Amino acid sequence: MLIEFWERLRGYDKWTETAATVQSSTLDNFRFGSESEKQAGRGQPLVWQSVCKIEWKDHHDNQFTATFEAFEESPLYQLRAGDTVTIRFNPQRPAEFYLRGLLKSDLAYSWKIGVYTIMLVLVFVAIFGLWFSPAILRVVFH
């Protein structure tokens, strides 16, 4: 499949596979509005995300932690403290990890933002067209 090709291309398939434990998972969101509205929680939520902290050990029993964000479209969004996920870490730099679902989450988020952007542009084009179409028609047909 495409994701396996990406993993081979990036060399993730050669990294060491291990289980990582979710230490914490908190809910967060991006909001529209001024900075003070965002801090007060009054801005309009755009997307929800889960911020997860994971922990794993390398082959020398050294412990590593990392955090990642998973948007609401991702299965990783459902993770809770105590859950385990399969990761791959770089044997030369064990603090560097790869989580397959994280790539999918980032792609889903990018897709969502892209669709919102296209819709916004289309709305502006429609408003512009409706606003100026009578003037353009007068110039063309007179």
C-alpha positions in Angstrom: 0.0 0.0 0.0 1.0 3.7 -0.2 1.9 4.0 3.5 4.2 1.0 3.4 5.9 2.5 0.4 6.3 5.8 2.4 7.8 3.9 5.3 10.3 2.0 3.2 11.2 5.3 1.4 11.9 7.1 4.7 13.6 4.0 6.3 11.0 3.6 9.1 10.7 -0.1 8.3 14.3 -0.5 9.5 13.6 1.2 12.8 13.0 -0.8 16.0 9.4 -1.6 16.8 8.2 -1.3 20.4 5.1 -0.6 22.5 4.8 2.9 23.9 2.5 3.7 26.8 0.3 6.8 26.7 1.1 8.8 29.9 -1.4 11.5 29.4 -4.0 12.7 26.9 -5.6 16.1 27.1 -8.2 17.7 24.9 -7.3 21.0 23.2 -8.7 23.1 20.3 -7.8 25.8 17.8 -10.2 28.8 18.0 -11.1 31.7 15.9 -11.2 35.1 17.6 -8.8 37.5 19.3 -6.1 36.2 21.6 -8.0 37.2 24.7 -11.1 35.4 23.5 -9.1 32.3 22.8 -7.6 32.4 26.3 -11.0 32.9 27.9 -12.4 30.0 25.8 -15.0 32.2 24.1 -13.6 31.9 20.5 -15.3 29.6 18.1 -13.6 26.2 17.9 -12.2 25.3 14.5 -10.9 21.8 15.2 -10.4 19.7 18.3 -7.2 17.8 19.0 -5.8 15.5 21.6 -2.3 16.2 22.9 -0.8 12.8 24.0 2.4 12.2 25.9 3.9 8.7 25.2 6.8 6.8 26.9 8.9 3.9 25.6 12.2 2.2 26.3 15.0 1.4 24.0 17.0 -1.9 23.8 19.3 -0.6 26.6 16.2 0.0 28.9 16.6 3.8 28.6 13.3 5.6 28.9 12.1 8.2 26.4 9.1 10.5 26.2 7.5 12.5 23.4 4.3 14.4 22.8 2.1 14.5 19.7 -1.2 16.0 18.6 -3.9 13.9 17.0 -6.9 15.7 15.4 -10.4 14.6 15.8 -10.5 12.6 12.5 -7.7 10.3 13.7 -8.1 7.0 15.7 -5.3 8.4 17.9 -7.7 11.0 19.1 -9.3 8.4 21.3 -6.2 7.4 23.2 -6.3 7.7 27.0 -3.6 7.4 29.7 -2.6 3.7 30.1 -3.3 2.8 26.4 -0.4 1.4 24.4 0.5 2.1 20.8 3.0 0.5 18.5 5.8 2.9 17.4 9.1 2.6 15.7 12.2 4.4 17.0 15.5 5.1 15.4 18.1 2.8 16.9 20.8 5.5 16.4 18.7 8.2 18.0 16.1 6.4 20.2 14.3 9.7 21.1 13.2 9.9 17.4 10.0 7.9 16.8 7.5 7.2 14.1 3.8 6.5 14.7 1.9 5.4 11.6 -1.4 6.8 12.7 0.2 10.2 13.2 0.9 10.6 9.5 -2.8 9.7 8.7 -3.9 12.3 11.3 -1.8 15.0 9.8 -3.1 14.2 6.3 -6.7 14.2 7.5 -6.2 17.6 9.1 -4.5 19.0 6.0 -7.4 17.8 3.9 -9.9 19.4 6.2 -8.2 22.7 6.2 -7.7 22.6 2.4 -11.4 22.0 1.9 -12.3 24.9 4.3 -10.0 27.1 2.4 -11.4 26.2 -1.0 -14.9 26.7 0.3 -14.0 30.2 1.6 -12.4 31.2 -1.7 -15.5 30.0 -3.6 -17.7 32.1 -1.3 -15.6 35.2 -1.9 -15.6 34.6 -5.7 -19.4 34.2 -5.6 -19.8 37.4 -3.6 -17.4 39.3 -5.9 -19.3 37.9 -9.0 -22.7 38.9 -7.7 -21.4 42.3 -6.6 -19.7 43.3 -9.9 -21.7 41.2 -12.4 -24.3 44.0 -13.2 -21.4 46.5 -14.0 -19.5 43.9 -16.0 -22.6 43.0 -18.0 -23.3 46.7 -18.8 -19.8 47.2 -20.1 -19.9 44.0 -22.2 -23.3 44.6 -23.8 -23.2 48.3 -24.4 
